[in-house]
Amino acid sequence: MTYLDYAATTPMLPEVIKAMHEAEKKFFANASALHTPGHLAMNEIEHARELLAKLINASPEEIIFTSGASESNNAVIRTFEGCKIETSPLEHHSIFESVRRFSGDKLPKLYSYMLANNETGEILSFPEIDRNEFAKSKLFEAVDDWGKPLVTDRRKSYLHSDLTQVLGKLPVDVKALGLDYATLSAHKIGGPIGVGALYIKKGVPFSPLIIGGNQEGKRRGGTYNTVGIIGFGAAAERVLKDQTWKIFDTEVRKLRDALAERILAKIPGSSLNTNIAYGASLPNILNVSFKAAEGESIQLYLDAEGIVVSTGSACASGDIKPSHVLMAKTGDAEIAHSSVRFSFGLNSTMTDVKKVMEVLPGIIDRLQKISTISSDSSK
């Protein structure tokens, strides 16, 4: 199999699998329990928290574990339910659908902008934010267990970013980025599916999405997914140890760019939706449109050849609507419907590129010949 869908999910790293197998035997107890097995499990969770905090330059107490990026995104948006929430049309479904439902007109305001897009890999800029907007709302008045106000300044606006695609591909510093909240996911960096994290800057407002327990400082109730969290920690440790963003910046980028150049040179009617200029996009994602060839048909033909790609966000699989990201960028439904996303990872090689080019030109030619749309790129 030629796997080129790393932006959807990555295979688990060998050290992650090993750590999780050992955890199943040693740290099976409820981490919230007062007995020794519980304490041992909690120690491992806290170690994972420390590793993840180090990876993004945060404090361990600013990290809570969740079931994944969608939960983390929803938790932030729901915290600001009824407030003004600004975002972009390029965001993940878990952001813009939540914003559509829960945004209002009260202050303070939340800005939620991803740092890099999951479909095109484009690296985005945060908007200028007025952090001193006056808010009369008492929406965030709350006290902790000792009666101390959790939030004393309600005059600010806040910034959240979905860093799901960025982690491991670029160095991340939440303080340098000026973030109040950041979303992270394990399975994008070689960790297990079903584990995510949320960075919550100390002192900013937060309302738990899941209540009914004292876990995570009362910020996320529910029994700890100890084995999954340990796996997340092992993946974060690998990223820190190898500084994987350097590998992506050099070796993986070469593979992505080589595929882009060969597609443009050999396949008529092809065009890039990813700007591959240095610094413009993540080094592992390539989104391409093929005139007069439908994206899902291309995906299925490639799958029959053992080549795994995507037509966009895996979270939108089964949706016959064109990619909302490409529609926002181009306004052209034909471009959006004819797009395919190739995404590379640490296990990718030039053999993968060669395999794609052995079969892709023929697939596109076949589809263009049966299409009612001209494949002439000049039309």
C-alpha positions as a Python dict, from the first residue, in 0.01 Angstrom:
ca = {
    (1, 'M'): (0, 0, 0),
    (2, 'T'): (113, 352, -85),
    (3, 'Y'): (-27, 561, 198),
    (4, 'L'): (-53, 933, 124),
    (5, 'D'): (-329, 1040, 362),
    (6, 'Y'): (-120, 1143, 663),
    (7, 'A'): (-316, 1466, 704),
    (8, 'A'): (-621, 1254, 790),
    (9, 'T'): (-440, 1024, 1031),
    (10, 'T'): (-93, 881, 1081),
    (11, 'P'): (6, 523, 1159),
    (12, 'M'): (106, 485, 1522),
    (13, 'L'): (478, 506, 1588),
    (14, 'P'): (649, 188, 1714),
    (15, 'E'): (738, 353, 2045),
    (16, 'V'): (377, 461, 2088),
    (17, 'I'): (251, 106, 2036),
    (18, 'K'): (509, -25, 2282),
    (19, 'A'): (421, 236, 2545),
    (20, 'M'): (49, 164, 2514),
    (21, 'H'): (93, -213, 2534),
    (22, 'E'): (299, -174, 2851),
    (23, 'A'): (41, 68, 2991),
    (24, 'E'): (-239, -183, 2940),
    (25, 'K'): (-54, -420, 3174),
    (26, 'K'): (85, -177, 3430),
    (27, 'F'): (-146, 125, 3446),
    (28, 'F'): (-494, -18, 3404),
    (29, 'A'): (-633, 130, 3728),
    (30, 'N'): (-860, 434, 3744),
    (31, 'A'): (-620, 727, 3762),
    (32, 'S'): (-858, 919, 3988),
    (33, 'A'): (-849, 651, 4258),
    (34, 'L'): (-664, 706, 4586),
    (35, 'H'): (-492, 367, 4591),
    (36, 'T'): (-138, 300, 4469),
    (37, 'P'): (-231, 164, 4123),
    (38, 'G'): (-437, 479, 4070),
    (39, 'H'): (-146, 701, 4171),
    (40, 'L'): (87, 515, 3936),
    (41, 'A'): (-154, 568, 3646),
    (42, 'M'): (-188, 937, 3732),
    (43, 'N'): (189, 976, 3740),
    (44, 'E'): (203, 856, 3379),
    (45, 'I'): (-73, 1095, 3277),
    (46, 'E'): (110, 1386, 3435),
    (47, 'H'): (431, 1284, 3259),
    (48, 'A'): (247, 1293, 2926),
    (49, 'R'): (104, 1632, 3017),
    (50, 'E'): (454, 1765, 3088),
    (51, 'L'): (584, 1638, 2753),
    (52, 'L'): (300, 1797, 2560),
    (53, 'A'): (337, 2125, 2748),
    (54, 'K'): (709, 2131, 2669),
    (55, 'L'): (633, 2068, 2302),
    (56, 'I'): (423, 2385, 2272),
    (57, 'N'): (599, 2599, 2540),
    (58, 'A'): (313, 2590, 2790),
    (59, 'S'): (284, 2502, 3158),
    (60, 'P'): (155, 2152, 3239),
    (61, 'E'): (-144, 2295, 3430),
    (62, 'E'): (-249, 2473, 3109),
    (63, 'I'): (-306, 2140, 2930),
    (64, 'I'): (-620, 1928, 2957),
    (65, 'F'): (-676, 1601, 2776),
    (66, 'T'): (-983, 1544, 2559),
    (67, 'S'): (-1117, 1282, 2319),
    (68, 'G'): (-978, 1466, 2018),
    (69, 'A'): (-956, 1791, 1827),
    (70, 'S'): (-1330, 1817, 1759),
    (71, 'E'): (-1407, 1805, 2131),
    (72, 'S'): (-1135, 2059, 2206),
    (73, 'N'): (-1270, 2296, 1941),
    (74, 'N'): (-1627, 2257, 2065),
    (75, 'A'): (-1521, 2318, 2426),
    (76, 'V'): (-1369, 2654, 2337),
    (77, 'I'): (-1658, 2767, 2118),
    (78, 'R'): (-1918, 2663, 2376),
    (79, 'T'): (-1732, 2861, 2642),
    (80, 'F'): (-1816, 3172, 2442),
    (81, 'E'): (-2175, 3075, 2362),
    (82, 'G'): (-2376, 3392, 2305),
    (83, 'C'): (-2064, 3603, 2252),
    (84, 'K'): (-1927, 3743, 1932),
    (85, 'I'): (-1712, 3476, 1770),
    (86, 'E'): (-1516, 3554, 1457),
    (87, 'T'): (-1356, 3292, 1239),
    (88, 'S'): (-1271, 3221, 874),
    (89, 'P'): (-1448, 3011, 608),
    (90, 'L'): (-1140, 2788, 595),
    (91, 'E'): (-1184, 2635, 939),
    (92, 'H'): (-1251, 2272, 1025),
    (93, 'H'): (-1618, 2168, 1042),
    (94, 'S'): (-1600, 2140, 1421),
    (95, 'I'): (-1525, 2512, 1435),
    (96, 'F'): (-1747, 2678, 1178),
    (97, 'E'): (-2050, 2460, 1250),
    (98, 'S'): (-2015, 2533, 1623),
    (99, 'V'): (-1972, 2903, 1555),
    (100, 'R'): (-2280, 2903, 1332),
    (101, 'R'): (-2484, 2756, 1616),
    (102, 'F'): (-2345, 2928, 1925),
    (103, 'S'): (-2214, 3269, 1819),
    (104, 'G'): (-2406, 3572, 1946),
    (105, 'D'): (-2357, 3945, 1996),
    (106, 'K'): (-2231, 3975, 2353),
    (107, 'L'): (-1881, 4072, 2452),
    (108, 'P'): (-1608, 3960, 2512),
    (109, 'K'): (-1522, 3831, 2172),
    (110, 'L'): (-1347, 3511, 2064),
    (111, 'Y'): (-1137, 3487, 1752),
    (112, 'S'): (-1076, 3134, 1625),
    (113, 'Y'): (-833, 3091, 1337),
    (114, 'M'): (-637, 2780, 1243),
    (115, 'L'): (-265, 2825, 1188),
    (116, 'A'): (-255, 2593, 886),
    (117, 'N'): (-539, 2457, 676),
    (118, 'N'): (-605, 2085, 677),
    (119, 'E'): (-703, 2061, 308),
    (120, 'T'): (-453, 2284, 131),
    (121, 'G'): (-181, 2310, 396),
    (122, 'E'): (-184, 2689, 363),
    (123, 'I'): (-19, 2869, 654),
    (124, 'L'): (-251, 3145, 765),
    (125, 'S'): (-204, 3473, 948),
    (126, 'F'): (-398, 3570, 1258),
    (127, 'P'): (-606, 3888, 1230),
    (128, 'E'): (-536, 4203, 1424),
    (129, 'I'): (-715, 4167, 1756),
    (130, 'D'): (-832, 4439, 1988),
    (131, 'R'): (-780, 4272, 2323),
    (132, 'N'): (-922, 4561, 2521),
    (133, 'E'): (-1286, 4561, 2416),
    (134, 'F'): (-1503, 4661, 2709),
    (135, 'A'): (-1747, 4394, 2818),
    (136, 'K'): (-2034, 4461, 3055),
    (137, 'S'): (-2146, 4102, 3038),
    (138, 'K'): (-2102, 3895, 3355),
    (139, 'L'): (-2102, 3578, 3148),
    (140, 'F'): (-1765, 3468, 3281),
    (141, 'E'): (-1805, 3552, 3646),
    (142, 'A'): (-1720, 3236, 3837),
    (143, 'V'): (-1537, 3134, 4153),
    (144, 'D'): (-1319, 2839, 4237),
    (145, 'D'): (-1359, 2603, 4534),
    (146, 'W'): (-1211, 2868, 4765),
    (147, 'G'): (-1433, 3152, 4648),
    (148, 'K'): (-1161, 3320, 4443),
    (149, 'P'): (-1272, 3474, 4110),
    (150, 'L'): (-1160, 3261, 3818),
    (151, 'V'): (-1176, 3552, 3577),
    (152, 'T'): (-1118, 3908, 3694),
    (153, 'D'): (-1077, 4087, 3360),
    (154, 'R'): (-1375, 4064, 3129),
    (155, 'R'): (-1262, 4347, 2904),
    (156, 'K'): (-1049, 4135, 2676),
    (157, 'S'): (-1095, 3948, 2353),
    (158, 'Y'): (-941, 3605, 2321),
    (159, 'L'): (-761, 3408, 2051),
    (160, 'H'): (-797, 3036, 1980),
    (161, 'S'): (-616, 2837, 1713),
    (162, 'D'): (-665, 2484, 1586),
    (163, 'L'): (-305, 2357, 1568),
    (164, 'T'): (-405, 2003, 1472),
    (165, 'Q'): (-217, 1996, 1141),
    (166, 'V'): (76, 2207, 1260),
    (167, 'L'): (199, 1999, 1553),
    (168, 'G'): (514, 1812, 1457),
    (169, 'K'): (538, 1985, 1118),
    (170, 'L'): (633, 2330, 1247),
    (171, 'P'): (784, 2439, 1580),
    (172, 'V'): (500, 2560, 1804),
    (173, 'D'): (520, 2824, 2076),
    (174, 'V'): (176, 2921, 2207),
    (175, 'K'): (320, 3217, 2396),
    (176, 'A'): (496, 3359, 2092),
    (177, 'L'): (176, 3312, 1892),
    (178, 'G'): (-19, 3501, 2158),
    (179, 'L'): (-274, 3224, 2198),
    (180, 'D'): (-527, 3189, 2478),
    (181, 'Y'): (-645, 2848, 2359),
    (182, 'A'): (-497, 2587, 2125),
    (183, 'T'): (-631, 2257, 1993),
    (184, 'L'): (-406, 1950, 1957),
    (185, 'S'): (-457, 1593, 1842),
    (186, 'A'): (-257, 1275, 1900),
    (187, 'H'): (-325, 1086, 1580),
    (188, 'K'): (-169, 1353, 1359),
    (189, 'I'): (177, 1295, 1514),
    (190, 'G'): (187, 916, 1532),
    (191, 'G'): (-24, 882, 1846),
    (192, 'P'): (-353, 695, 1892),
    (193, 'I'): (-692, 795, 1758),
    (194, 'G'): (-938, 922, 2019),
    (195, 'V'): (-705, 1140, 2225),
    (196, 'G'): (-663, 1514, 2201),
    (197, 'A'): (-564, 1806, 2417),
    (198, 'L'): (-656, 2166, 2474),
    (199, 'Y'): (-422, 2442, 2581),
    (200, 'I'): (-603, 2687, 2811),
    (201, 'K'): (-391, 2986, 2911),
    (202, 'K'): (-394, 3047, 3283),
    (203, 'G'): (-657, 3303, 3380),
    (204, 'V'): (-872, 3294, 3066),
    (205, 'P'): (-1243, 3197, 3081),
    (206, 'F'): (-1339, 2836, 3031),
    (207, 'S'): (-1664, 2647, 3077),
    (208, 'P'): (-1631, 2266, 3078),
    (209, 'L'): (-1802, 2092, 2790),
    (210, 'I'): (-1822, 1764, 2985),
    (211, 'I'): (-1922, 1793, 3349),
    (212, 'G'): (-1979, 1542, 3627),
    (213, 'G'): (-1631, 1478, 3759),
    (214, 'N'): (-1330, 1643, 3920),
    (215, 'Q'): (-1087, 1529, 3651),
    (216, 'E'): (-859, 1781, 3483),
    (217, 'G'): (-917, 2035, 3759),
    (218, 'K'): (-1293, 2017, 3696),
    (219, 'R'): (-1235, 2130, 3338),
    (220, 'R'): (-1320, 1797, 3173),
    (221, 'G'): (-1512, 1526, 3355),
    (222, 'G'): (-1488, 1156, 3287),
    (223, 'T'): (-1259, 862, 3358),
    (224, 'Y'): (-914, 918, 3215),
    (225, 'N'): (-819, 743, 2892),
    (226, 'T'): (-490, 649, 3057),
    (227, 'V'): (-356, 422, 2784),
    (228, 'G'): (-439, 670, 2508),
    (229, 'I'): (-290, 963, 2698),
    (230, 'I'): (30, 765, 2755),
    (231, 'G'): (39, 702, 2380),
    (232, 'F'): (-2, 1075, 2316),
    (233, 'G'): (288, 1142, 2551),
    (234, 'A'): (508, 891, 2372),
    (235, 'A'): (430, 1056, 2039),
    (236, 'A'): (507, 1401, 2180),
    (237, 'E'): (836, 1269, 2318),
    (238, 'R'): (932, 1141, 1973),
    (239, 'V'): (854, 1479, 1817),
    (240, 'L'): (1067, 1653, 2080),
    (241, 'K'): (1353, 1407, 2052),
    (242, 'D'): (1378, 1411, 1672),
    (243, 'Q'): (1252, 1767, 1622),
    (244, 'T'): (1039, 1621, 1347),
    (245, 'W'): (958, 1963, 1202),
    (246, 'K'): (1315, 1969, 1069),
    (247, 'I'): (1259, 1637, 890),
    (248, 'F'): (935, 1768, 740),
    (249, 'D'): (1107, 2090, 634),
    (250, 'T'): (1372, 1902, 440),
    (251, 'E'): (1304, 1540, 347),
    (252, 'V'): (924, 1544, 340),
    (253, 'R'): (911, 1877, 157),
    (254, 'K'): (1128, 1734, -121),
    (255, 'L'): (881, 1451, -175),
    (256, 'R'): (580, 1685, -181),
    (257, 'D'): (747, 1923, -424),
    (258, 'A'): (866, 1640, -648),
    (259, 'L'): (512, 1510, -683),
    (260, 'A'): (380, 1859, -755),
    (261, 'E'): (637, 1920, -1029),
    (262, 'R'): (575, 1583, -1195),
    (263, 'I'): (198, 1621, -1191),
    (264, 'L'): (214, 1965, -1353),
    (265, 'A'): (464, 1844, -1614),
    (266, 'K'): (289, 1523, -1713),
    (267, 'I'): (-86, 1566, -1659),
    (268, 'P'): (-281, 1811, -1879),
    (269, 'G'): (-541, 2021, -1700),
    (270, 'S'): (-375, 1987, -1359),
    (271, 'S'): (-340, 2283, -1123),
    (272, 'L'): (-222, 2325, -766),
    (273, 'N'): (-447, 2445, -487),
    (274, 'T'): (-147, 2442, -253),
    (275, 'N'): (109, 2718, -280),
    (276, 'I'): (434, 2521, -255),
    (277, 'A'): (654, 2831, -223),
    (278, 'Y'): (872, 2801, 86),
    (279, 'G'): (689, 2916, 397),
    (280, 'A'): (349, 2943, 228),
    (281, 'S'): (221, 2602, 331),
    (282, 'L'): (292, 2300, 545),
    (283, 'P'): (564, 2088, 383),
    (284, 'N'): (360, 1767, 368),
    (285, 'I'): (28, 1862, 204),
    (286, 'L'): (-41, 1890, -170),
    (287, 'N'): (-389, 1967, -298),
    (288, 'V'): (-435, 1934, -673),
    (289, 'S'): (-728, 1981, -911),
    (290, 'F'): (-761, 1794, -1241),
    (291, 'K'): (-986, 1958, -1498),
    (292, 'A'): (-1269, 1736, -1623),
    (293, 'A'): (-1194, 1462, -1366),
    (294, 'E'): (-1404, 1417, -1053),
    (295, 'G'): (-1209, 1397, -727),
    (296, 'E'): (-1389, 1102, -571),
    (297, 'S'): (-1347, 901, -893),
    (298, 'I'): (-975, 975, -887),
    (299, 'Q'): (-960, 865, -524),
    (300, 'L'): (-1137, 536, -598),
    (301, 'Y'): (-922, 457, -902),
    (302, 'L'): (-608, 525, -699),
    (303, 'D'): (-741, 311, -416),
    (304, 'A'): (-785, 22, -658),
    (305, 'E'): (-413, 59, -736),
    (306, 'G'): (-324, 51, -366),
    (307, 'I'): (-269, 426, -336),
    (308, 'V'): (-448, 599, -49),
    (309, 'V'): (-532, 968, -82),
    (310, 'S'): (-816, 1200, 18),
    (311, 'T'): (-1051, 1443, -152),
    (312, 'G'): (-1031, 1682, 144),
    (313, 'S'): (-1111, 1665, 512),
    (314, 'A'): (-1180, 1310, 629),
    (315, 'C'): (-1437, 1454, 870),
    (316, 'A'): (-1647, 1553, 568),
    (317, 'S'): (-1634, 1208, 407),
    (318, 'G'): (-1964, 1118, 246),
    (319, 'D'): (-2064, 1481, 192),
    (320, 'I'): (-2134, 1533, -178),
    (321, 'K'): (-2098, 1910, -144),
    (322, 'P'): (-1775, 2060, -283),
    (323, 'S'): (-1500, 2140, -35),
    (324, 'H'): (-1598, 2450, 164),
    (325, 'V'): (-1230, 2542, 183),
    (326, 'L'): (-1175, 2542, -193),
    (327, 'M'): (-1509, 2712, -253),
    (328, 'A'): (-1404, 2987, -14),
    (329, 'K'): (-1068, 3024, -186),
    (330, 'T'): (-1174, 2991, -552),
    (331, 'G'): (-1552, 3018, -571),
    (332, 'D'): (-1531, 2751, -842),
    (333, 'A'): (-1731, 2433, -779),
    (334, 'E'): (-1556, 2253, -1065),
    (335, 'I'): (-1215, 2311, -908),
    (336, 'A'): (-1345, 2202, -569),
    (337, 'H'): (-1508, 1885, -704),
    (338, 'S'): (-1198, 1786, -900),
    (339, 'S'): (-952, 1818, -614),
    (340, 'V'): (-740, 1549, -449),
    (341, 'R'): (-522, 1586, -140),
    (342, 'F'): (-192, 1401, -119),
    (343, 'S'): (-31, 1421, 225),
    (344, 'F'): (307, 1283, 327),
    (345, 'G'): (451, 1163, 656),
    (346, 'L'): (771, 1043, 820),
    (347, 'N'): (740, 702, 651),
    (348, 'S'): (696, 842, 299),
    (349, 'T'): (963, 782, 35),
    (350, 'M'): (1036, 871, -327),
    (351, 'T'): (899, 527, -414),
    (352, 'D'): (558, 659, -316),
    (353, 'V'): (593, 950, -558),
    (354, 'K'): (701, 718, -839),
    (355, 'K'): (410, 481, -772),
    (356, 'V'): (161, 766, -799),
    (357, 'M'): (309, 884, -1126),
    (358, 'E'): (299, 533, -1269),
    (359, 'V'): (-79, 524, -1254),
    (360, 'L'): (-217, 876, -1204),
    (361, 'P'): (-165, 1010, -1559),
    (362, 'G'): (-357, 715, -1703),
    (363, 'I'): (-638, 753, -1452),
    (364, 'I'): (-681, 1123, -1528),
    (365, 'D'): (-667, 1061, -1903),
    (366, 'R'): (-936, 793, -1874),
    (367, 'L'): (-1165, 1016, -1669),
    (368, 'Q'): (-1113, 1319, -1893),
    (369, 'K'): (-1202, 1119, -2203),
    (370, 'I'): (-1541, 1019, -2060),
    (371, 'S'): (-1614, 1362, -1915),
    (372, 'T'): (-1850, 1612, -2078),
    (373, 'I'): (-1620, 1891, -1959),
    (374, 'S'): (-1326, 1989, -2173),
    (375, 'S'): (-987, 1911, -2017),
    (376, 'D'): (-822, 2193, -2211),
    (377, 'S'): (-678, 2405, -1930),
    (378, 'S'): (-704, 2714, -2147),
    (379, 'K'): (-1084, 2695, -2155),
}
